[in-house]
Amino acid sequence: MKQETLKEIGKGLINFANIVGGLSIINGFFGQSHNIPQGLITGIVIYFVFVLYIAGAVLINKGADK
């Protein structure tokens, strides 16, 4: 892939992580409660956001190096 493509995909992953994090906070305040424990949901969201941020940063750096 080209440099700019990798950079834009990395930016998109970081933006997607922001959206997931924001929507999970909003859902925590206004959403319905489910049978899954709140701590498990929080852990999954934190892990997902962390992985997306790392993947986005790696792709941005890979696009900048070429």
C-alpha positions as CSV (number, residue, x, y, z in Angstrom):
1,M,0.0,0.0,0.0
2,K,1.0,3.6,-0.5
3,Q,2.2,5.9,2.3
4,E,-0.9,8.0,2.4
5,T,-3.2,5.0,2.4
6,L,-1.5,3.6,5.5
7,K,-1.7,6.9,7.3
8,E,-5.4,7.3,6.5
9,I,-6.2,3.8,7.6
10,G,-4.3,4.5,10.9
11,K,-6.2,7.7,11.4
12,G,-9.5,5.9,10.7
13,L,-8.7,3.2,13.3
14,I,-8.0,5.9,15.9
15,N,-11.2,7.6,15.0
16,F,-13.1,4.4,15.2
17,A,-11.6,3.8,18.7
18,N,-12.8,7.2,19.8
19,I,-16.3,6.4,18.5
20,V,-16.4,3.1,20.3
21,G,-15.2,4.6,23.5
22,G,-17.7,7.5,23.4
23,L,-20.7,5.3,22.5
24,S,-19.9,2.9,25.3
25,I,-19.8,5.7,27.8
26,I,-23.1,7.0,26.5
27,N,-24.6,3.5,26.6
28,G,-23.4,3.2,30.1
29,F,-25.4,6.2,31.2
30,F,-28.6,5.7,29.1
31,G,-28.5,2.0,27.9
32,Q,-30.4,-1.0,29.3
33,S,-28.7,-3.3,31.8
34,H,-27.9,-6.8,30.5
35,N,-27.0,-10.0,32.1
36,I,-23.3,-9.4,31.4
37,P,-21.4,-7.9,34.4
38,Q,-20.5,-4.2,33.9
39,G,-16.8,-4.9,34.7
40,L,-16.5,-7.4,31.8
41,I,-18.0,-4.9,29.4
42,T,-15.7,-2.2,30.6
43,G,-12.7,-4.4,30.2
44,I,-13.6,-5.5,26.7
45,V,-14.2,-1.9,25.6
46,I,-10.9,-0.7,27.2
47,Y,-9.0,-3.6,25.5
48,F,-10.7,-2.9,22.1
49,V,-9.9,0.8,22.3
50,F,-6.3,0.2,23.4
51,V,-5.7,-2.3,20.5
52,L,-7.2,0.1,17.9
53,Y,-5.1,3.0,19.1
54,I,-1.9,0.8,18.9
55,A,-2.8,-0.5,15.5
56,G,-3.6,3.0,14.3
57,A,-0.3,4.4,15.6
58,V,1.7,1.5,14.0
59,L,0.0,2.1,10.6
60,I,0.7,5.8,10.8
61,N,4.3,5.2,11.6
62,K,4.7,2.6,8.9
63,G,3.2,5.1,6.4
64,A,5.6,7.8,7.5
65,D,8.7,5.6,7.2
66,K,8.3,4.6,3.6
